[in-house]
Amino acid sequence: MIIIISGATHTGKTLLAQRLLEKYHYPYLSIDHLKMGLIRSGQTALTPCDDDEELVPYLWSVVREMVKTAIENNQNLIVEGCYIPFDWKKDFTDDYLQHITYRCLIMTEKYIRNSFSSISSHANDIEQRLDDSYLNMEQLVRENIHNLEMCRKYGCEYILIDKDYISELEKGMV
């Protein structure tokens, strides 16, 4: 089984991946780690500051083939990151799709406005962010609204976080 976890920044993708790793003992791939490995090794001219829209096709082309390879080898894998296009299904045949579970983590505007300080305070629960100063409530609201619209447009499964973060994650995942 392949589990793909997407979502806007600070929605808890890495936290969910870590919990699934602990529960199922599946390895997981952080697309952010892949991105930084490619950047630091000089394999790309892209930088950590490049727009996510530029990074998506570049990173997804690699991740998509890793997912196919894992399926072909009967291996389990959790993939998490924000560099997954909403039309991701078009890159797989039905034979591959039957092995993939996808969830996009989406926080409601109400949740973000009521819990922004908590969201910010949990930013480093799993990975240490070097600079989190860019995060602001309005940007987070816009990104989550956009992701919900895109999930609905492309028929992507999502977990809507509106009240209790942990219980809603557990409810919505495998």
Secondary structure, 3 states (H helix, E strand, C coil): CEEEEEECCCCCHHHHHHHHHHHHCCCEEEHHHHHHHHHHCCCCCCCCCCCHHHHHHHHHHHHHHHHHHHHHCCCCEEEECCCCCCCHHHHCCHHHHCCEEEEEEEECHHHHHHHHHHHHHCCCCCCCCCCCCCCCHHHHHHHHHHHHHHHHHHCCCEEEECCCHHHHHHHHCC
